[in-house]
Amino acid sequence: MQNTYLLTKRGQGMTLKEFQENIRVLFGERDERRGISKSFNHFVEEVGELSQALRKKKLSDCENEFADVLAWLMTMANLADVDVEKAVLRYVGKCPSCKDNPCRCPEGEGFFDR
């Protein structure tokens, strides 16, 4: 699979795998000490903060909260030894349920409607 740079900073591309490794390098030791259960609690807290920012429609808050949610998701993936870039391949180019692009699942019966 070719590198598709999803993330950039100062003109440098970063793949999802590289971002996950970045989180591991930055916070891995602390994350290991905290464990997955407490990390999950932090993740849920950040999802709640994202929900509030979305309801308030404050773009700068939304950007920060999306970043926080993604960082905590990567933390949990690291602790669970899951390669997120590999895991998301099930969504590349097709609906994981009906296998079509775009999704043609009947309303109310699609992958995200369960």
C-alpha positions as a Markdown table, in Angstrom:
| # | Residue | x | y | z |
|---|---|---|---|---|
| 1 | Met | 0.0 | 0.0 | 0.0 |
| 2 | Gln | 1.4 | 3.4 | -0.9 |
| 3 | Asn | 1.9 | 6.0 | 1.7 |
| 4 | Thr | -1.0 | 8.4 | 1.7 |
| 5 | Tyr | -0.1 | 11.3 | 3.9 |
| 6 | Leu | -3.1 | 12.1 | 6.1 |
| 7 | Leu | -1.3 | 14.5 | 8.4 |
| 8 | Thr | 1.0 | 17.3 | 7.8 |
| 9 | Lys | 2.9 | 19.7 | 10.0 |
| 10 | Arg | 5.4 | 22.2 | 8.8 |
| 11 | Gly | 5.1 | 20.7 | 5.3 |
| 12 | Gln | 6.0 | 17.2 | 6.5 |
| 13 | Gly | 3.6 | 14.4 | 5.7 |
| 14 | Met | 2.7 | 11.9 | 8.3 |
| 15 | Thr | 0.9 | 8.6 | 7.8 |
| 16 | Leu | -1.6 | 7.2 | 10.3 |
| 17 | Lys | 1.0 | 4.6 | 11.3 |
| 18 | Glu | 3.6 | 7.4 | 11.9 |
| 19 | Phe | 1.1 | 9.3 | 14.0 |
| 20 | Gln | 0.4 | 6.3 | 16.1 |
| 21 | Glu | 4.2 | 5.8 | 16.6 |
| 22 | Asn | 4.5 | 9.5 | 17.4 |
| 23 | Ile | 1.9 | 9.0 | 20.2 |
| 24 | Arg | 3.8 | 5.9 | 21.4 |
| 25 | Val | 7.1 | 7.8 | 21.5 |
| 26 | Leu | 5.6 | 10.9 | 23.2 |
| 27 | Phe | 3.5 | 9.2 | 25.8 |
| 28 | Gly | 4.1 | 5.4 | 25.7 |
| 29 | Glu | 5.8 | 5.0 | 29.1 |
| 30 | Arg | 3.2 | 7.0 | 30.8 |
| 31 | Asp | 0.4 | 5.2 | 29.0 |
| 32 | Glu | 1.8 | 1.8 | 30.0 |
| 33 | Arg | 1.8 | 2.9 | 33.7 |
| 34 | Arg | -1.8 | 4.3 | 33.4 |
| 35 | Gly | -3.1 | 1.2 | 31.6 |
| 36 | Ile | -5.9 | 0.7 | 29.1 |
| 37 | Ser | -8.8 | 1.1 | 31.6 |
| 38 | Lys | -7.8 | 4.6 | 32.8 |
| 39 | Ser | -6.8 | 5.5 | 29.3 |
| 40 | Phe | -10.2 | 4.5 | 28.1 |
| 41 | Asn | -11.8 | 6.8 | 30.7 |
| 42 | His | -9.7 | 9.7 | 29.4 |
| 43 | Phe | -10.8 | 8.8 | 25.8 |
| 44 | Val | -14.5 | 8.9 | 26.8 |
| 45 | Glu | -14.0 | 12.2 | 28.6 |
| 46 | Glu | -12.5 | 13.6 | 25.4 |
| 47 | Val | -15.4 | 12.3 | 23.3 |
| 48 | Gly | -17.8 | 14.1 | 25.7 |
| 49 | Glu | -15.8 | 17.3 | 25.2 |
| 50 | Leu | -16.0 | 16.8 | 21.5 |
| 51 | Ser | -19.7 | 16.4 | 21.7 |
| 52 | Gln | -20.0 | 19.7 | 23.5 |
| 53 | Ala | -17.8 | 21.5 | 21.0 |
| 54 | Leu | -19.8 | 20.1 | 18.1 |
| 55 | Arg | -23.1 | 21.2 | 19.7 |
| 56 | Lys | -21.7 | 24.7 | 20.3 |
| 57 | Lys | -20.3 | 24.8 | 16.7 |
| 58 | Lys | -17.0 | 26.3 | 17.8 |
| 59 | Leu | -14.5 | 25.3 | 15.1 |
| 60 | Ser | -11.3 | 25.9 | 17.1 |
| 61 | Asp | -12.7 | 23.8 | 20.0 |
| 62 | Cys | -13.8 | 21.1 | 17.6 |
| 63 | Glu | -10.3 | 20.9 | 16.1 |
| 64 | Asn | -8.7 | 20.6 | 19.5 |
| 65 | Glu | -11.2 | 18.0 | 20.7 |
| 66 | Phe | -10.9 | 15.9 | 17.5 |
| 67 | Ala | -7.1 | 15.9 | 18.0 |
| 68 | Asp | -7.5 | 14.9 | 21.6 |
| 69 | Val | -9.9 | 12.0 | 20.7 |
| 70 | Leu | -7.6 | 10.8 | 18.0 |
| 71 | Ala | -4.5 | 10.9 | 20.3 |
| 72 | Trp | -6.4 | 8.9 | 23.0 |
| 73 | Leu | -7.6 | 6.4 | 20.4 |
| 74 | Met | -4.0 | 5.9 | 19.3 |
| 75 | Thr | -3.0 | 5.5 | 23.0 |
| 76 | Met | -5.5 | 2.7 | 23.4 |
| 77 | Ala | -4.5 | 1.1 | 20.1 |
| 78 | Asn | -0.9 | 1.1 | 21.3 |
| 79 | Leu | -1.8 | -0.4 | 24.6 |
| 80 | Ala | -3.9 | -3.1 | 22.8 |
| 81 | Asp | -1.1 | -3.7 | 20.2 |
| 82 | Val | -3.4 | -2.8 | 17.3 |
| 83 | Asp | -2.0 | -1.3 | 14.1 |
| 84 | Val | -4.6 | 1.4 | 13.4 |
| 85 | Glu | -3.5 | 1.9 | 9.8 |
| 86 | Lys | -4.0 | -1.8 | 9.1 |
| 87 | Ala | -7.3 | -1.8 | 11.0 |
| 88 | Val | -8.9 | 1.0 | 9.0 |
| 89 | Leu | -8.3 | -0.7 | 5.7 |
| 90 | Arg | -11.7 | -2.3 | 6.1 |
| 91 | Tyr | -13.2 | 1.1 | 5.3 |
| 92 | Val | -11.0 | 1.9 | 2.3 |
| 93 | Gly | -12.9 | 2.1 | -0.9 |
| 94 | Lys | -16.0 | 0.2 | 0.3 |
| 95 | Cys | -18.7 | 0.0 | 2.9 |
| 96 | Pro | -17.7 | -2.8 | 5.3 |
| 97 | Ser | -21.2 | -4.1 | 5.3 |
| 98 | Cys | -22.6 | -4.0 | 1.7 |
| 99 | Lys | -19.1 | -3.7 | 0.1 |
| 100 | Asp | -20.3 | -0.9 | -2.2 |
| 101 | Asn | -18.9 | 2.6 | -2.8 |
| 102 | Pro | -20.8 | 4.7 | -2.0 |
| 103 | Cys | -22.7 | 2.6 | 0.6 |
| 104 | Arg | -26.0 | 1.2 | -0.6 |
| 105 | Cys | -27.2 | -0.3 | 2.6 |
| 106 | Pro | -30.9 | 0.3 | 3.0 |
| 107 | Glu | -31.7 | 3.2 | 5.4 |
| 108 | Gly | -31.8 | 1.9 | 8.9 |
| 109 | Glu | -30.0 | -1.3 | 8.0 |
| 110 | Gly | -26.5 | -0.1 | 7.2 |
| 111 | Phe | -23.3 | -0.6 | 9.0 |
| 112 | Phe | -23.7 | 2.5 | 11.1 |
| 113 | Asp | -27.4 | 2.1 | 11.7 |
| 114 | Arg | -27.1 | -1.0 | 13.9 |
